[in-house]
Amino acid sequence: AQKVTQAQTEISVVEKEDVTLDCVYETRDTTYYLFWYKQPPSGELVFLIRRNSFDEQNEISGRYSWNFQKSTSSFNFTITASQVVDSAVYFCALISTGGGNKLTFGTGTQLKVEL
Amino acid sequence: EAQVTQNPRYLITVTGKKLTVTCSQNMNHEYMSWYRQDPGLGLRQIYYSMNVEVTDKGDVPEGYKVSRKEKRNFPLILESPSPNQTSLYFCASSFQGLAEAFFGQGTRLTVV
């Protein structure tokens, strides 16, 4: 069975603060993929990143960065210098070769960025 | 424009009245799936399809049916909706099962 845990239900920060969203996953497969999706107040789901289990390099995209650590089964997401437009629910998700091609989501973290 | 289109976006219905939520993608993706989103539970997979005429149950398939007669379409059928199926539903497609999924705009269903 595979599982994704996002322990932070809600985070509130003031604009320009850095914020890290935690994601811990469980899988018995050696080949798997991890994802982050953003769900803004308008409701759609926006793909942010896909990372495979063999690539532990951290990734940076503008103000966004991701830290993948297999040793701790974590795939954390950091927003640097947060902005009000970053306010959204963020989901971490996992899919694995042995998991029946099922995308398993965490319960999401609601991020509120205030002025 | 590459997209996944769901209809309707909002639906209020009564218990027991059969309904269909349509989903269509224009990216020639093989893999399609349906999810429901409920507060505190994240998104849970209802059904998925790896190709035409190939479908399988996800985590919460009870009370739902699907069909995949054409590659681009993957409708979700509720034969006898009940109030516990009130939820936000998303259709998704991907190039293959392990690729990133592209989601439709969502369908907010209320069953009274």
Interface residues (C-beta under 8 A of the other chain):
Chain A: Q6 Y33 F35 Y37 G43 E44 L45 F47 R50 F91 A93 I95 T97 G100 N101 K102 L103 T104 F105 G106 T107 G108
Chain B: Y31 S33 Y35 G40 L41 G42 L43 R44 Q45 Y48 M50 D56 G58 D59 L88 F90 A92 G97 L98 A99 E100 A101 F102 F103 Q105 G106
